[in-house]
Amino acid sequence: MRLIRVNSTAFKLDRVRTLLEQLGNPHESVQTVHVAGTVGKGSTVAMIGSILEGCGYTVGQFTSPHVTDVRERMAINGRPIERSDFVELMRQVKAASERAQIEPTYFEILTAAAFRYFADQAVDLAVIETGLGGRLDCTNVITPLVTVITRIDYDHMQILGSTLAEIATEKAGIFKPGVPAITIEQPEGVEDVLRAEAARIGAPISVINREIEYSCRFGATQDLGPHTRVCVITPTSQFMHVPVPLPGEHMAGNCALALAAVDLLKGMGFKIAEVPLHEGLVRTKTPGRMELIAHRPRILVDGAHNPASIGAVMRSVGAHVPYDSMVCIFGCCEDKDIASMLDMVALGGDKIIFTRAKSTARAADPEDLQRLFTERNGKMSQVAQTLDDALDLARRAVSREDLIFITGSFYLIGEAKKAVHQYETAAAAAAAAR
């Protein structure tokens, strides 16, 4: 079974439909919520899943990319698939591919395996995140109960289109006739595209801050510390002063989307009570997103990998994480809007160390990153050819009240989590030996 790497000609649904048919069409036996968008898909999926788990349901989550282990992509109630189950699923998918004489892509293999896993485990519902776009994304073989579109911005323009209208049209490809859709306030022109596509397809659509009332407020309590609360009022329910479990104003909007999606499920017969909802929501975990992975010095990672998400996370770090100075370790893929990403990095980083992830051939050359950054900004910067070297430079540059922040790609932060774990394990062993 040879893996086909992603390119524009690979995005067709025929191959994944054939693969799923060979596996018994497991996607047809699983109730789903389908989530697309540019920014905030993963956190929205996580919050929907946590709320439903808190209310007593068994919930599958299919997300991408992973941080350190591919098994993270298919989880039930927040727990990644067991290694033995994953190996067995890969065996089944390989056999199905050979029977059908097809060569599926990496993402098609994982998508088919996830649907087979969720069906075998008889989940009550699975929350499915698109991998790229929507219309031709291989997750778009389902007829979900609800579709969700998070904020749309520029990303993957070489595949999805060069304008927000084109990108929005591709994302709206997950709309289905009669299936309710919800979205958040969008950049200018995007909401009009989504409404037009929903009307064309026959999908009723509601927009946060339009049909659905929404407000957010930042504050602090003794129990929760600094946090954001949201109020969401739908035609059938009121969610008042709900604490957002993840930091950042952009997370408040994602939380509102999750609450609105769950409210639609409630109208379809899902049992959603206020106390379990709150208890589930507060347990939301999003590995690799605003995750503190070390304390001395403090090292924070976030997998933001487009200009909009990097801008949002930089604002969140500034609002929620106290520090004197920030050293930012940055590396990204070469097919991104790098100039705009660097402008966002400059919002928070006092010193930038450019490096590359070794786990992808698509990593941009750190010297090219520094050259472009220097042309656009006068802040201090350095180049490290490896992440280990970048971490050494950063550790030497910070004091107790400073922060090391690593961002730009999930490849980079996955490697960072492993590197920091190895460093701290070795340091602990050396200390114990003294």
N, C-alpha and C positions, 0 to 999 in steps of 0.2 A: 504494500500500500504506500505509494509515493505521495508525499504532501505537496499540494499546489500552493505556492505562496500567493498572498493576496495581490491582485491587480484588477483593473477595471473590467476585464473580460471574465473574471472568475465569479462576478456577482450575479448569479442566476439561481433561481430557486429549484430548477428541475433536478439538479443533482442531489440536493438535500432531501427533496420529496421522495426521490427514488430510494435513498438510503433509509429514510424513516419507514417507507413501505416495507423494506426488507426486514426492519426491526419490529414490524407489527403496528406501525402508526401509533406509537405511544403518546404523541402529542395530542391526539384526539381524545384521550381519556383523562387528561389533566386540565383542571380549571386554572386559568391564568390571568394575570395582569401584565400588560405589555408596556414597557417604559423605553422611550427614545428621547433624544435631545443631545445637546453639546456639553452642557455643564450641569452637574448635579445628578446624573443618572444613578450612580452607585449609592449615594447617600439617600436618595429617594427610595430606591429599592430596599435598602437596609431598614429605613424607618417603617415602610409598609410591612415588611416581614416581621419586624420586632413588635409592632402593634398587634398583628394577627396572632403571633406566637403568645403574646401576653394574654390574649383573649381565648387561649386554649387550642388554637389550631396548629396543625403540623404544616409548616410552610417551607417550600423549596425556594431557593434563590439561585438564579443563573446570572453571573456577572462577569465582566472582563474589564481590564486585564487582571491577572493575579499579581500579588506582590512577591511572594517567595516560593509558592508551590502551586502548580496548576490545579491541584485538587480544591483550592479555595473557590474556584469558579462555580462549582456545583455543591451547594450546601443545603442542609435541612436543619431548620431552627438554629441557624448560625454555625453549625458544625460541618466542616468540610467532609466530603465523602471519604470513607476509609480506603486505605491504599489497596487492599485486596479487592474491594468492590470496583475501584477504578480500573485496576488491571483486567478484571473480568469484563468490564464494559468495553475496554479497548479491544479485547479479543473478539467480542461480539460484533463490534463495529467493523473491525478488519474483515471478519468473515462475511458480513453483509455487503461490504464494498466489493469483495472478490466475487460473490454471487452475482451482483449487479454489474460487474465489470466497469466500475467507475473509480475515479481517483479523486476523492473528496479533499477539500482544503482542511487545514488545521482547525479552523473555526467551525466548519461543518461537522467534523468529527466530534468535537466537544459539544456542539449543540445537540446532535443526535444522541450522544451518550447521556447528556443531561436529561433529555425528555424520557429516555428509557429508564434512567435511574429514578426520576420522580414518579413515573408510572409504577415501577416495581415497588416503590416504598409507599404507594397509595397516599401521597400528600393530599391535604385538603385543598391546597392552592399553591401555585408556583408563581413567583414574581420574576419576569423574564426581562433582562436588559438587552437591548440591541447591541451588536458589536460595532457597526458602522452604518450610519444612515438610518434607513427604515424600509423603504420600498423594496429594495433588493437584498436586504439583510437576511441571512438564512434563518433567523428566528421568526421571520414574517410568514410562517406557515400555520400560525395558530389563529383561532378566532377567540380572542380573550373576552373576559367579562368587562374589563375596563382598559382603556388606553390612556397613557400619561405622556405628555410632552414637556420635558424640562426646558430651561432656557436654551435658546438656539443662538449660536454665534459662529464665527469663522473657524473651521477646522476641516481637514481632509478635502480641501477645495479641489484638488486634482481629480477627485472621484465624485464628490457631491455637487460641485458647481462653485463658481467664483463669486456669486452674490448670495446674500441672505435669503432672498426669495427662492432661489434655486435650492439652497440647502433645506429651507423649510418645506418645500414641496417633497423632497426626498424623505424627510422625517415624517411628514404627514402620510406617507405611504403605509404606515401601520394602522391607519383608521379603517374600520370595518363597518359595513351597513348595520345600523341599529345598535352599535356598540358605543356606549357613552365615552366621550373623551374629555379630558381636562388638561389645561395648560396654565402657565403662569404668565404674568405680564412679559411681553417680548420687546425686543428692539423695534424701531419704527418699521412698519410695513410687514413684519413677520406675522402678527396676529391676523391681519387681513388675509394673508396667504393661507394660514391654518383654517380660518373660518370658511374660506372659499372651497378648500379641499374637503372639509368636513361636510359642507352643504352638497357638494358634488357627489360624494360617496353615500350620504345619508346617515352620517354619524352625528348625534347631538353633542354639541361641544359647550363646555363651560370654562370661563377664564377667571382665575384668581384676581380679585379686585374689580371684576365686572359682575358676572352673574353670582359669584361667590364673594361675600364680604370678607375682608382680610385687613388685619393690622398687626404690627409687631412693636415691641417695646423692650429696650435693654434696661436691665436693673440688676440688683444683687440681693440675695438673702443669705441668712446664716447657714442654711442647709445646703444650698446649691452654689453659693458664691455668685460671681458675675455670670449672667446668662441672659438669653433672649426669651421672651414669652410671645406667643401668637394667639390671636383670636380669629377664628374661622367660622363664618356663619353661612351655611348652605341653605337651600330651600327647605330642608327637612331636619337639620340638626344645628346645634351651637356648640362649638369647642372653644371654651373661654379660658384665657390666660394659661395656655398649655406651655410648659417649659420645653424649649428646643434642646434636644440632647447633644447637639453638636455646635461648636462655636462658629460665629460668623453670621452677618446679616443675610448672606445668600442662603445659608442653611435654614433660616426662618421661612423663606419662600418654598424651599424644598419640603420642609415640614408641613406647610400649608397644603402642598400638593398631596402629600401622603395622607393627611387627614381627610381631604376631599375624596381621594380614591377609596379610602376605607369606608367613608360615608356612603358612597355608591354601592359598595359591597353589602353594607348594612341593609340598604334598600332591597337587595336581592336575597335576603334571608340570613346573612352571616350575623352571628350574635356578637354585638360589639357593646360592651358596657364601659362606663366612664373610668372606674378604678383600674380594671385590667388594662385598658387602653393606655393610661398614664404609666402604669407599672411596666408595660411592655416597651413603650416608647423610650423611657429613661434608660433602658438597657441596650439601646442601639449602639453597635460597634461598627466602625468603618476602618479596618486596618489600612495603613498607608495614607490616611488622610488626617492631617493635623495630629499626627501620632508622635508622642514623646518617646524616644527609644533609648535615651541615656540621660543621666542627671548631673554628672560631674565630668566634663561640662555638659550642659543641657544640649541635646541634639534632637531637633524636631524635623520630621519628614512629611512631605505631602506630594502625592503623585500628580499634581496639576501639570498638564501637558499641552495647554493651548493658552493664548493670551488672556481670554476671559477668565479662565479658572485660576491662572497665576495671579492676575489682578485681584480676584476675589480673596484668594488665600493670603496674599500680602496684606490686604486690609484687615483680614481676620487676625493675623498674627499681631499686627500693630495694635488692634483693639483689645485682644484677649491675653496676650503673652507679655509680661513685663520683662524688659531687658534694657541694658545700657547701650549695647552695640550688637549688630547682627553681622555675622559672617555667613554669606550664602554660598553654598556649593551648588553649582548649576551645570546640568548637562541635558541635552535634548536630542531628538531625532532630527536628521537633516532635512526631512520633508515637511517640517513645520514652518509656520510664520515666525521665523526666529527673531527678526527685528522687533516685532511687536511684543514677543515674549520677553526680550531683553529690556524693553522699555518698562514692562511691568515688574521685572526683577529689581530694577533700579529704584522702584518706589520704596522698598524696605531695606534692601541690602546696603550696609555701609562699606563692606568689602566683598568682592565677588571672586570666587575661585572656580574657574571653568575646568571641567573634566569630562570624561566619557564613560558610559557603561560598556563593559566588555561583553555583555550578554546579547548584544544586538549589533549586526553589521550596519544598521541604519544610524548609528550614533554620529552626531556631528563632530567634526574635529574641534577640540577645545581651543586651538590657536585661532581658528576661523571665528569662533564665538567671541574670543577676546578682541580680535581685530574689529569686528563689527560693533561690539560694545563700546570700544574706545572711540570709534567714530561718532557714536551717538551720546556718550556720557563721559563725564570726567572723573567718575569714582574710581577708587583703587581696585585693581584686579590682578589676578595671577592665573597661571595655567599649571595644571597638574595632569600628567598623562594617565594616571591611574587614580581610582577613587581612594585607595589606601594612602597615596601621597597627598591627595586633597584633604583627607581627614587629619593627617599629620600636620599639614600647614595650618588648618583651622584650629586644631587643639593648641598649637603654639601661639596662635594669634588672639585667643580669647582669655578673659578673666572670669571670675566667679559669676558676675552678674550679666555676662554676655550670652549670646545664643548662637548656636550653629544651626542653620536651616538648610535642608537639602531638598531640592525640587527640580522639576523639569521633565521627568519621565518615570513611569513605574519601573522600568528596567533599572534605573539608577537607584531608586529608593529601596528596591528589593535587594540589590547588592549591598546597599548601606546597612540595612537591617542585619544581614548576615555578617558583614565586616565588623560592625559594632559589637555584635554578640560574641564573635571570636576574640576581639580585642579585650572585652571585659572578662571573658572566661580565662584568658591567658593572664590577665592582670590579677584576677582573684587567686589563680593557682600560684603565681609568683609570690603574692603576699602571704599565702598560707605556708609556703615553703621557707619563708624567712624566720 
